[in-house]
C-alpha cells in the first residue's frame, strides 16, 4: 500500500520504520519545519536516512500542499502524532482517505491534551484509538482501539512514553494492514459519550491547596512534564515535578512540612505532596537544592 505519513517526533519515526518493515511504500513524509537552532525532527532524520522524501510546510492549508498530495497518488494518509491542522482537501486526497492516532478511547477525551486531562480527572483506564479522519476534531469513525491502564503514580510523560507510545505505534501499523487487506471497519462514534477538553495550559495548571490531596496530586501528575503544575512564590511560578502523594496526617495545606534529600513535603487537605524536583524560572533542580538556594524551610507558606 502506498502511504503518505504526516507526523513528527519519535512516534512518527517508529511508525515509518514499521510501515517499511511491512513492505508498505511511503511516498513522502510531512512534518513541521525545524525551528532555528533546534535539532531536526526525528521523523525527518529517519526518513532522509531511509531515502524517503520529506516535505516541511509551515501550514498544510495551502493549494501547494493540496497539489503535492494529489501528485503522490497515495492509497492512504497516516496521521501519526500530528500538531498541524490537516484540512479536508488534503486528507481526502489519498484513495482510501486518511487515518489518525489519538491517545484516548474515543469519543471520550477528544482534543490535543487528552493524556493530561485523563490523569487530571483521575481516570484509571485509557487507551489508543485509530480513526478515519473527517472535518471534525477527533470525530471520525473508529477503525480500532486498544485499552490500557493508568497507574496511580503515572504522569503524562510516563503514561505516554511507557504505555501509549508502544501501544499506539502497534495500533497504527495494525490499522494500515487492515486497510490494505480491505478489512478496516468504520464504526461511528457515540456522540452521547463524547467529551472534548482544551489544550492544557498554565491557566489550568495552578495548584489549589484547598482541594483534597488526591485531586492536587492528579493535577500535578497530569501536568508533568508540560505545562508543569505550579504555585506562586514571591510572585513567581514554582513548578513541581516527580511528585508523590502522602495520604493521611495533619499537614497544613500549602505549608512546607519538611525539606530533605528526598524532596520537599508540602501539606494538602488530607495529606501532603512530596516534590523531588522543581522549576523556578528556567532551571529544573532537585527540590532540596532549590529550598537551600531560596531559604525555604519547614513552616514556609507556599501558594
N, C-alpha and C positions, 0 to 999 in steps of 0.2 A: 504494500500500500504506500502511496506517495503522500507524505505528510509535510505540512508546514508547522514548525514548532515556534510558538510565541511564549516567551517567559524570561526568566532571569535567575541568577544565583545558582547555588549548588543543586537545588531541586531540579531546575530545568536541565542542568548539565547531566544529572543522573538519568533523567528521562531520555535525553538524547542518546546516551550510551545504550540504554535498554532498547530503544527503537532500532538502533543499528544492529544490536545483537540479535534481534528478532527478524532481521532481514527486511525491515521496512526502509523505504527510501525517504530520506529527509531532504526535501527540495531546498529549504532555507531555514535559517534561524533568525527570528526577530527578537531583539532585546533593546532596552533603552540606551541612549548614548552614555558613554563613560564620562562621569564628572571630571573636571580638570584636576590633575594631580592624584587621582584615585586609581588603584589597580583595576585593569579591565575586568568586566563581569566574567564570572566563572563559566557561564554557558558560551560566551563569546570565545574565550580562550580554548575551551574544549572543542567547539565547532571548527575553529580555524585549524587546530591541531589535527582534526579528522578530515579536513578538506571540504567542510560543509560551508556553503555561502552564508554570510552574516549580513543582515540589514539592521541599521540603527537609525531610528527616526524619533525626533522629539515628540511627535504626535503621529498616531496611526489613523487620524481622522482627516486624511488628505486624499485628493484624487491620485496623487503619485503612488501612495501605498495601495490604493484600490487597484490601480493598473498593474502594479507589481504582483499582487496576489493573483490577479486574473491570468497573468502570463505564466505563472508557475504550474497551472493546470493540476493542482493538487487534488487528492481524493478526500483529505481530512485535515482540518485545522486542529491543533492540540495546544490548549492554553494551560501552561504549567507554571504556576507562581507568577501571575500577571498583575502588574500595578498600573499599567496604561489602559486607557479606555479603548476597546476594540469595537468599532461601530458595525452595524449590520452589513453595510455594503462591503466590509472586509471579511467578517467571519462567515458570511454566507457564500463567499466565492468558491471554496472547495466543493467538490461534487457532492459529498455527504454532509456538508456543513462543518461545524466545529464542536469540540467537547472541551470541558473546563474542569479543573480540580478545585475543590473547596474543602477547607478543614472543619467541617461540621456535618451532622446528619441532617441535611436539608429536608424540609423547609425551615427548620429552626436555625437561628443564628446566621442569617444572611448578612453580608457586609464584609468590609475589609479588615475588621478586628475580631473575627469570630472566636479565635483562640482566647484572646484576652477576656472577652465577655463571658465565655463559658466558665472560666475559672473565677472571675469576679462574682458571678452569680451562684457559685458553689456547686456547679454540676459535677457529677461523678462519672458520667458517661459521655463520650464524644464519638468521633469517627471521621471518616472522609467520604465525600461524595464526588462522583464524576457525573456531570450533567451536560445535556445538549444546550449550547449557548443560544439564547434568544435575546430580544431587546431589553429585557428587564435585568435587575441586579440579582444574580443567582436564582433566577426564577424558572429556568428551563427544565424540561423533562429529565428525570433522573435515569442514568444509564446503569450505575451500580453504586453500592455503598458498602463500607466496611466499618463496623463498630470498634471502639477501643475504650479502655478505662482511663479515667483521670485520677492519678494518685493523690493522696491527701496533702502531699508536700510538693506536687508538681508546680512549676512556674510556667508562664507562657513559653519561655525558652526551652525548658526541659521537655515539656509536652510535645512541642513541635519537633525538636531535633531527635529525641529518643523514640518517639512513638509515631507521630503523624507523618513525619518525613518519610521513613521507610515504608509505612503502610500506603501512603499517598502515591509514591513512585510506583509501587507494585500495582496499585489500583488503576493508575493511568495506563500503564502498559497492558494490563488485562483488558481494559476498555478498548484500546486500539485494536487488540487482537480480535475482540468480539465484533467490532465494526468491520474489520477485514473479512471475518467469517460470515458476516450477514446475520449475526445473532444478537446484536445490541438492541435492548429494549428502549422504549421512550415512555417512562412512567410519569404521568403528570404529577406535579407536587400538590399536596393538600393545602390549599390556601388557608383553611381554617386553623392549621397548626403553624402557620408561618410567623416568623419574627425577624425583625431587622434591627441592627444596632449601628450607631455611628462609629466612625473611627475613634479609637481610644486615644484621647489627647490629655493634656495637662488639666483641663477643666474637670476631667473625670477622675484624676489620679490623686487628688488631695485627700489626706487621711483625716477622718473624723474620729477622734479618740473617744467620743461619746457612744460609739457603736460597740456592740459586743465583739469580743476578741476574734471570734471566728470570721466575722464579716471584715474586720480590719485585715486579718491575715489573707483572706481571699483577694481583697483589693491589692495588697502588696504582691502576692503571687501572680495575679493576672497582669500586673504592670511591670513585671520583671522579665526581660531587661528593658523594654520600652513601653510607655514613656518613663517609667520609674515612679512609683508611688512616693509622695513627699509630704513633709510637714515644713513649717517655716521656722527658721532660727535667725533671729536678728534681721528679719525681713527677707532673708534669702531661702531658697529651696534646698532642703536636705532630703535627698532621695535614699530610700532603704532597699537593700538587696540581700539575697541569700539569707532569708529570714526563717525563723521557726516560731510557731505559736507555743506558748506555755499556758495551759488551761488550768484555771483554779487559782486560789490565793487571793490576797487583798491588795494587790498593786494599785497605785494611784494612776488613773488614766492620763497619759501624756507626760508622765514624770519618769525620768531616768532612775531606775531602781538599782542598777549595777553596771559597772564597766569593768571588763576583764579581757584577757586574751581571747576568750570565746565570743566576745562581742559586747554589744550594748543592749541592756534589757530595758524596755520602755513599757510602762504599765498601760493596761487597757481594761475595759469593763469585763470582769470575769476571767482575767488572766493577764498575760503580757506578751510582748513580741521581742524576740532576741534577733537583732540585726548584726550580721557578721561583717557586712560591707556597706559603705555609704558613699554618696557622691555629693559634694558641696562645691558648687562651681563646676569645673571641668574634670576634676580628678576623682576617680573611684579608688577608695583606700579602705583598709581594714577599719572597722568601727572604733577599735581601741586607739588606733593611730589618730583618727580624726578627733576623738574625745580629748586626747592629750594635747593636740595642737590648739584646740579651741576652748580648753578649760571646762569641758563638760564632765560633771561628776554626779554621783548619786545625789538625787534631790533636785537636779536641774529640770525645770519645766520646759517641755518641747511642745510646739504647736499652739 
